[in-house]
Amino acid sequence: MTTTPGRRPAVWALAPLLCAAALWAGPVPGAAALTGGGPRIEVTAQRAKAPGDLITYTLTARNKGPSVARKVTATDKLPNGISFVGSSDGCTAVGQTVTCGPEPQLSAGETKSWSFQARLSPSYQGDGSDLGNSATGSSEATDPDPANNKPDPVLPPGPFDPVSDLATVKTPLGAGPTVPGQEYEYEVRTTNKGPSDARNVVVTDTLPVGLDFVSSADPCAVSGRTVTCGPLARLVPGGEVVWTFKVKLDAAYSGDGSDLRNTATSASASKDPEPADNTSRAVLPPGGVTDPQADVWTTKRPADDTPVAPGQTFAYVVTATNDGPSRALGTTVTDKLPAQLAFVSSPDGCSVTDGTVSCGPVAVLEPSGARTWRFVVRLDSGYTGNGSDIRNTATAASRTKDPKPENNTSSPAGLPGSTVNKPTADLEVVKEAVGTKPPVPGEAFDYRIRITNNGPSADAFNVKLTDSLPEGLSYVASSPAGCTVAGRLVACKRTSPLRVGDTVEYLLTVKVDPAYAGDGSDLQNTAQVTADNIDPASGNDKSTATVPGGHVAAPAADLAITKKPVQTSPVAPGETFDYALTATNNGPSQAEQITVSDTLPTALSFVSGDATCTSGRAVTCGALPRLAPGASMTWVITVKLDPEYTGNGSDIRNTATVDSLTGDPKPANNTSAAAGPPGGTVKDPTADLEVGKTTP
């Protein structure tokens, strides 16, 4: 937006109009004639129509006598808001003070009038009460009553409502002609022909259907289809403001432009005396409107940069882009394939006829829009070149006129990676757990691993299978022969090539750690296959499997116990002997918190035992924190045969029982066979008597 300061018209040009206005009524109320030789001054003022108008003041000096007044002058100090313009009677101004005269002499009873023009400020916003002013007369004669030389202030009559004649000119910028979809600018110029300042100046422009507002560096905005610029707080008379905004002709427009004529209208808070010129004449887009044009261009490239081998497929990506400005109708792309390539398929609907691939048509391709097609081709399996002779282009076309047909054809595109691989072997590995029963910690199970050579063009040499077992699984065995184990890594290597289409199967036996306490989710492991050949599809070179059933069952430990006397020689009543209590974990899992209990018969009493055994008739040994599969633990307790026992020992037989926190799949063997005294019998009682004799 630009504004241009205003210029005042010359006084002589306005004088005829101003002089035609009626003068305000005669003498100033309350003015009195001089009683001596001084002149009396009367002031009249022309009615001001609006701020910015001229006011004609008339100062009249009257000599009331009795003497001649010489060098009569009148001075008038103008108030703020009124400025001196000029005088045909020789009045001059210094600052706000206007001086008229001197008149050489003025006889008694004579009058002298001077007129001058002043301007009410175009910016004035008051009611006129602050515009009062008066004139003062003087001469060489002595004035006996100088107090009446200055009449009361004169107030120029109103009204003082601003009046601003705004005129609008709207211009399309640019030479044209305008193409559908093209952007261009409108310039709207508002001029204030006065007389007052125009306040809160705005311009509105209702765009016709087919034109859309784009942007403006000036304070212009759009609501619906109406563009509003401003408001400009103040536009002085003679000044102008220029707003510029950008619009776009609809890319789908198909008319001749005659329906695009439109106008702009200026308005302000001031009254406009000539509203007819507030609205500009209707204008068209610059240069009129021409037929639609769409610059459609093409690119072609391989979908990726991975080189292929003879017999393999790959994809081309072709893209048609519309650089506008108009919509492109019926856009198609064609591609004549070289002899070494054969069309296979297209997920985007492209088809082939006599070696030429056709994609599309797209009914409407909008400006800045693009359409991409992908189609798959196969490199001849018998091809022996390096790929440098396989380069071709794609060409886009539409029914819409193209202003730049030279870019309709793409640059030549070759093979992925611009080279050709040696014949390749796509190795695929599939690993799965055998069976569906979840293993128990300590149990073994099998993985079945199959390796297949999918080709397409070569046998696979030095095929190697590797499988890194996770913590919780350990290697047991594998078949066929040839697998090795280093730490947790199992490696199986073929000595002969794996031919195209052939499959080899491995069976890998592993065992779950007896102490494993998880759910099996951390036991997933991956088999990977490698070979000396280039593999065109590495995504199937790895295969991951979990345990059978997808999880590990709860631990299970088959605990068994035996109880027997340690010595074999019978004992006599009152003697001691030892029992050995032995708990064995038959697996498969590790047993946790193992205890052994033994309730002694009445003929036996507890004497002592290992550190973890408790005293009493019910003897308890443990708990042992853990017992691995295949391991045993023996506790020894010492008991004493009752000295008063008189039997043969056949009634002294009892059992021991083992228990743990781990589930036991065979609880029947948790209690031992009954055990009796050493040798299965009891010796006859023995008493070592000792006789002593004493004298009194």
NORRACOR-V662235 format. One record per residue. N is the residue number from 1. RES is the residue in three letters. SS is DSSP state (A for helix, B for strand, O for the rest). NEAR is the number of other ideal C-beta (glycine too) atoms within 12 Angstrom. Layout:
N/RES/SS/NEAR  N/RES/SS/NEAR
This chain:
1/MET/O/26  2/THR/B/18  3/THR/B/24  4/THR/B/18  5/PRO/O/17  6/GLY/O/27  7/ARG/O/16  8/ARG/O/26  9/PRO/O/22  10/ALA/O/13  11/VAL/A/24  12/TRP/A/17  13/ALA/A/15  14/LEU/A/27  15/ALA/A/22  16/PRO/A/14  17/LEU/A/18  18/LEU/A/33  19/CYS/A/19  20/ALA/A/14  21/ALA/O/23  22/ALA/O/16  23/LEU/B/25  24/TRP/O/25  25/ALA/O/16  26/GLY/O/16  27/PRO/O/24  28/VAL/O/30  29/PRO/O/17  30/GLY/O/15  31/ALA/O/31  32/ALA/O/22  33/ALA/O/27  34/LEU/O/37  35/THR/O/21  36/GLY/O/24  37/GLY/O/31  38/GLY/O/40  39/PRO/B/53  40/ARG/B/44  41/ILE/B/48  42/GLU/B/40  43/VAL/B/47  44/THR/B/32  45/ALA/B/42  46/GLN/B/32  47/ARG/O/25  48/ALA/O/39  49/LYS/O/29  50/ALA/O/35  51/PRO/O/39  52/GLY/O/42  53/ASP/O/39  54/LEU/B/43  55/ILE/B/48  56/THR/B/41  57/TYR/B/46  58/THR/B/36  59/LEU/B/45  60/THR/B/34  61/ALA/B/43  62/ARG/B/33  63/ASN/B/34  64/LYS/O/34  65/GLY/O/23  66/PRO/O/18  67/SER/O/25  68/VAL/O/23  69/ALA/B/40  70/ARG/B/22  71/LYS/B/22  72/VAL/B/40  73/THR/B/33  74/ALA/B/47  75/THR/B/33  76/ASP/B/46  77/LYS/B/26  78/LEU/O/36  79/PRO/O/30  80/ASN/O/18  81/GLY/O/29  82/ILE/B/39  83/SER/B/28  84/PHE/B/29  85/VAL/B/33  86/GLY/B/27  87/SER/O/29  88/SER/O/19  89/ASP/O/24  90/GLY/O/20  91/CYS/O/34  92/THR/B/22  93/ALA/B/25  94/VAL/B/13  95/GLY/O/14  96/GLN/O/18  97/THR/B/22  98/VAL/B/38  99/THR/B/29  100/CYS/B/36  101/GLY/B/36  102/PRO/B/25  103/GLU/B/32  104/PRO/B/16  105/GLN/B/22  106/LEU/B/37  107/SER/O/24  108/ALA/O/24  109/GLY/O/18  110/GLU/O/23  111/THR/B/26  112/LYS/B/34  113/SER/B/30  114/TRP/B/36  115/SER/B/33  116/PHE/B/41  117/GLN/B/38  118/ALA/B/40  119/ARG/B/37  120/LEU/B/47  121/SER/O/32  122/PRO/O/37  123/SER/O/29  124/TYR/O/34  125/GLN/O/23  126/GLY/O/24  127/ASP/O/17  128/GLY/O/29  129/SER/O/15  130/ASP/O/19  131/LEU/O/32  132/GLY/O/26  133/ASN/B/34  134/SER/O/31  135/ALA/B/42  136/THR/B/33  137/GLY/B/45  138/SER/B/31  139/SER/O/38  140/GLU/O/21  141/ALA/O/29  142/THR/O/17  143/ASP/O/29  144/PRO/O/18  145/ASP/O/19  146/PRO/A/22  147/ALA/A/16  148/ASN/A/27  149/ASN/A/36  150/LYS/B/32  151/PRO/O/34  152/ASP/O/19  153/PRO/O/25  154/VAL/B/38  155/LEU/O/28  156/PRO/O/40  157/PRO/O/25  158/GLY/O/23  159/PRO/O/20  160/PHE/O/34  161/ASP/O/26  162/PRO/O/40  163/VAL/B/33  164/SER/B/43  165/ASP/B/31  166/LEU/B/46  167/ALA/B/36  168/THR/B/41  169/VAL/B/27  170/LYS/B/38  171/THR/B/23  172/PRO/B/38  173/LEU/B/23  174/GLY/O/23  175/ALA/O/11  176/GLY/O/21  177/PRO/O/23  178/THR/B/39  179/VAL/B/36  180/PRO/O/38  181/GLY/O/40  182/GLN/O/37  183/GLU/B/28  184/TYR/B/34  185/GLU/B/31  186/TYR/B/42  187/GLU/B/34  188/VAL/B/45  189/ARG/B/31  190/THR/B/44  191/THR/B/33  192/ASN/B/43  193/LYS/B/32  194/GLY/B/38  195/PRO/B/39  196/SER/O/41  197/ASP/O/34  198/ALA/B/47  199/ARG/B/29  200/ASN/B/20  201/VAL/B/42  202/VAL/B/34  203/VAL/B/47  204/THR/B/33  205/ASP/B/41  206/THR/B/22  207/LEU/O/33  208/PRO/O/28  209/VAL/O/16  210/GLY/O/28  211/LEU/B/40  212/ASP/B/27  213/PHE/B/27  214/VAL/B/24  215/SER/B/18  216/SER/O/26  217/ALA/O/16  218/ASP/O/29  219/PRO/O/21  220/CYS/B/35  221/ALA/B/22  222/VAL/B/23  223/SER/B/13  224/GLY/O/14  225/ARG/O/18  226/THR/B/22  227/VAL/B/38  228/THR/B/30  229/CYS/B/36  230/GLY/B/36  231/PRO/B/26  232/LEU/B/35  233/ALA/B/18  234/ARG/B/28  235/LEU/B/45  236/VAL/O/33  237/PRO/O/37  238/GLY/O/25  239/GLY/O/31  240/GLU/B/32  241/VAL/B/38  242/VAL/B/34  243/TRP/B/40  244/THR/B/31  245/PHE/B/38  246/LYS/B/27  247/VAL/B/40  248/LYS/B/32  249/LEU/B/45  250/ASP/O/33  251/ALA/O/33  252/ALA/O/25  253/TYR/O/33  254/SER/O/21  255/GLY/O/24  256/ASP/O/18  257/GLY/O/31  258/SER/A/15  259/ASP/A/20  260/LEU/A/32  261/ARG/O/24  262/ASN/B/31  263/THR/O/27  264/ALA/O/42  265/THR/B/33  266/SER/B/43  267/ALA/B/31  268/SER/O/35  269/ALA/O/24  270/SER/O/36  271/LYS/B/24  272/ASP/O/31  273/PRO/O/25  274/GLU/O/19  275/PRO/A/19  276/ALA/A/14  277/ASP/A/23  278/ASN/A/34  279/THR/B/27  280/SER/O/30  281/ARG/O/19  282/ALA/O/22  283/VAL/B/31  284/LEU/O/30  285/PRO/O/42  286/PRO/O/27  287/GLY/O/19  288/GLY/O/23  289/VAL/B/34  290/THR/B/25  291/ASP/O/23  292/PRO/O/35  293/GLN/B/33  294/ALA/B/42  295/ASP/B/33  296/VAL/B/47  297/TRP/B/33  298/THR/B/43  299/THR/B/29  300/LYS/B/36  301/ARG/B/29  302/PRO/B/33  303/ALA/O/27  304/ASP/O/16  305/ASP/O/15  306/THR/O/25  307/PRO/O/24  308/VAL/B/42  309/ALA/B/36  310/PRO/O/31  311/GLY/O/29  312/GLN/O/37  313/THR/B/30  314/PHE/B/35  315/ALA/B/32  316/TYR/B/46  317/VAL/B/32  318/VAL/B/42  319/THR/B/31  320/ALA/B/41  321/THR/B/30  322/ASN/B/38  323/ASP/B/31  324/GLY/B/34  325/PRO/B/35  326/SER/O/39  327/ARG/O/35  328/ALA/B/45  329/LEU/B/28  330/GLY/B/21  331/THR/B/39  332/THR/B/32  333/VAL/B/46  334/THR/B/33  335/ASP/B/41  336/LYS/B/23  337/LEU/O/33  338/PRO/O/28  339/ALA/O/16  340/GLN/O/28  341/LEU/B/37  342/ALA/B/24  343/PHE/B/26  344/VAL/B/23  345/SER/B/19  346/SER/O/27  347/PRO/O/15  348/ASP/O/25  349/GLY/O/19  350/CYS/O/33  351/SER/B/22  352/VAL/B/23  353/THR/B/13  354/ASP/O/11  355/GLY/O/19  356/THR/B/22  357/VAL/B/38  358/SER/B/29  359/CYS/B/35  360/GLY/B/36  361/PRO/B/25  362/VAL/B/32  363/ALA/B/17  364/VAL/B/23  365/LEU/B/40  366/GLU/O/27  367/PRO/O/31  368/SER/O/19  369/GLY/O/25  370/ALA/B/25  371/ARG/B/32  372/THR/B/30  373/TRP/B/35  374/ARG/B/28  375/PHE/B/37  376/VAL/B/27  377/VAL/B/37  378/ARG/B/27  379/LEU/B/39  380/ASP/O/26  381/SER/O/22  382/GLY/O/15  383/TYR/O/28  384/THR/O/15  385/GLY/O/19  386/ASN/O/18  387/GLY/O/28  388/SER/O/15  389/ASP/O/19  390/ILE/O/29  391/ARG/O/24  392/ASN/B/30  393/THR/O/26  394/ALA/O/38  395/THR/B/33  396/ALA/B/43  397/ALA/B/31  398/SER/O/36  399/ARG/O/23  400/THR/O/37  401/LYS/B/22  402/ASP/O/32  403/PRO/O/25  404/LYS/O/20  405/PRO/A/19  406/GLU/A/13  407/ASN/A/22  408/ASN/O/29  409/THR/B/27  410/SER/O/28  411/SER/O/17  412/PRO/O/24  413/ALA/B/32  414/GLY/O/30  415/LEU/O/40  416/PRO/A/29  417/GLY/A/20  418/SER/A/21  419/THR/O/21  420/VAL/B/32  421/ASN/B/30  422/LYS/O/22  423/PRO/O/29  424/THR/O/33  425/ALA/B/40  426/ASP/B/35  427/LEU/B/45  428/GLU/B/33  429/VAL/B/42  430/VAL/B/27  431/LYS/B/34  432/GLU/B/25  433/ALA/B/36  434/VAL/O/23  435/GLY/O/18  436/THR/O/15  437/LYS/O/17  438/PRO/O/25  439/PRO/O/39  440/VAL/B/34  441/PRO/O/39  442/GLY/O/36  443/GLU/O/35  444/ALA/B/29  445/PHE/B/36  446/ASP/B/29  447/TYR/B/44  448/ARG/B/26  449/ILE/B/39  450/ARG/B/26  451/ILE/B/38  452/THR/B/27  453/ASN/B/36  454/ASN/B/32  455/GLY/B/28  456/PRO/B/27  457/SER/O/31  458/ALA/O/31  459/ASP/O/25  460/ALA/B/38  461/PHE/O/22  462/ASN/O/19  463/VAL/O/36  464/LYS/B/31  465/LEU/B/41  466/THR/B/31  467/ASP/B/36  468/SER/B/24  469/LEU/O/33  470/PRO/O/27  471/GLU/O/17  472/GLY/O/28  473/LEU/B/39  474/SER/B/28  475/TYR/B/27  476/VAL/B/23  477/ALA/B/20  478/SER/B/27  479/SER/B/18  480/PRO/O/18  481/ALA/O/13  482/GLY/O/19  483/CYS/B/28  484/THR/B/17  485/VAL/B/23  486/ALA/B/13  487/GLY/O/12  488/ARG/O/19  489/LEU/B/21  490/VAL/B/36  491/ALA/B/27  492/CYS/B/33  493/LYS/B/25  494/ARG/O/29  495/THR/O/14  496/SER/O/15  497/PRO/O/20  498/LEU/B/36  499/ARG/O/22  500/VAL/O/23  501/GLY/O/18  502/ASP/O/22  503/THR/B/22  504/VAL/B/33  505/GLU/B/25  506/TYR/B/37  507/LEU/B/27  508/LEU/B/38  509/THR/B/27  510/VAL/B/37  511/LYS/B/31  512/VAL/B/43  513/ASP/O/32  514/PRO/O/35  515/ALA/O/28  516/TYR/O/33  517/ALA/O/25  518/GLY/O/23  519/ASP/O/21  520/GLY/O/31  521/SER/A/15  522/ASP/A/20  523/LEU/A/35  524/GLN/O/27  525/ASN/B/33  526/THR/B/25  527/ALA/B/40  528/GLN/B/30  529/VAL/B/41  530/THR/B/27  531/ALA/O/30  532/ASP/O/20  533/ASN/O/34  534/ILE/O/29  535/ASP/O/34  536/PRO/O/34  537/ALA/O/26  538/SER/A/20  539/GLY/A/15  540/ASN/A/23  541/ASP/O/33  542/LYS/B/27  543/SER/B/30  544/THR/B/23  545/ALA/B/33  546/THR/O/30  547/VAL/O/41  548/PRO/A/27  549/GLY/A/21  550/GLY/A/20  551/HIS/O/24  552/VAL/O/37  553/ALA/B/28  554/ALA/O/26  555/PRO/O/37  556/ALA/B/31  557/ALA/B/43  558/ASP/B/32  559/LEU/B/44  560/ALA/B/35  561/ILE/B/42  562/THR/B/29  563/LYS/B/36  564/LYS/B/28  565/PRO/B/33  566/VAL/O/24  567/GLN/O/19  568/THR/O/15  569/SER/O/17  570/PRO/O/23  571/VAL/B/35  572/ALA/B/28  573/PRO/O/27  574/GLY/O/24  575/GLU/O/28  576/THR/B/26  577/PHE/B/35  578/ASP/B/31  579/TYR/B/44  580/ALA/B/30  581/LEU/B/43  582/THR/B/28  583/ALA/B/40  584/THR/B/29  585/ASN/B/38  586/ASN/B/29  587/GLY/B/31  588/PRO/B/34  589/SER/O/38  590/GLN/O/35  591/ALA/B/44  592/GLU/B/29  593/GLN/B/21  594/ILE/B/39  595/THR/B/32  596/VAL/B/45  597/SER/B/31  598/ASP/B/41  599/THR/B/21  600/LEU/O/34  601/PRO/O/28  602/THR/O/16  603/ALA/O/28  604/LEU/B/39  605/SER/B/25  606/PHE/B/25  607/VAL/B/22  608/SER/B/20  609/GLY/B/28  610/ASP/O/22  611/ALA/O/12  612/THR/O/22  613/CYS/B/32  614/THR/O/22  615/SER/O/18  616/GLY/O/18  617/ARG/O/19  618/ALA/B/20  619/VAL/B/35  620/THR/B/29  621/CYS/B/35  622/GLY/B/35  623/ALA/B/25  624/LEU/B/34  625/PRO/B/18  626/ARG/B/24  627/LEU/B/39  628/ALA/O/27  629/PRO/O/30  630/GLY/O/19  631/ALA/O/22  632/SER/B/24  633/MET/B/32  634/THR/B/30  635/TRP/B/36  636/VAL/B/29  637/ILE/B/40  638/THR/B/27  639/VAL/B/41  640/LYS/B/26  641/LEU/B/37  642/ASP/O/26  643/PRO/O/19  644/GLU/O/15  645/TYR/O/28  646/THR/O/16  647/GLY/O/22  648/ASN/O/22  649/GLY/O/30  650/SER/O/16  651/ASP/O/21  652/ILE/O/33  653/ARG/O/25  654/ASN/B/30  655/THR/O/25  656/ALA/B/40  657/THR/B/33  658/VAL/B/43  659/ASP/B/28  660/SER/O/34  661/LEU/O/23  662/THR/O/38  663/GLY/B/23  664/ASP/O/31  665/PRO/O/25  666/LYS/O/19  667/PRO/A/19  668/ALA/A/13  669/ASN/A/23  670/ASN/A/31  671/THR/B/27  672/SER/O/28  673/ALA/O/16  674/ALA/O/23  675/ALA/B/33  676/GLY/O/31  677/PRO/O/41  678/PRO/A/28  679/GLY/A/22  680/GLY/A/21  681/THR/O/23  682/VAL/B/31  683/LYS/B/22  684/ASP/O/17  685/PRO/O/19  686/THR/O/15  687/ALA/O/12  688/ASP/O/8  689/LEU/O/6  690/GLU/O/6  691/VAL/O/6  692/GLY/O/6  693/LYS/O/6  694/THR/O/5  695/THR/O/4  696/PRO/O/3
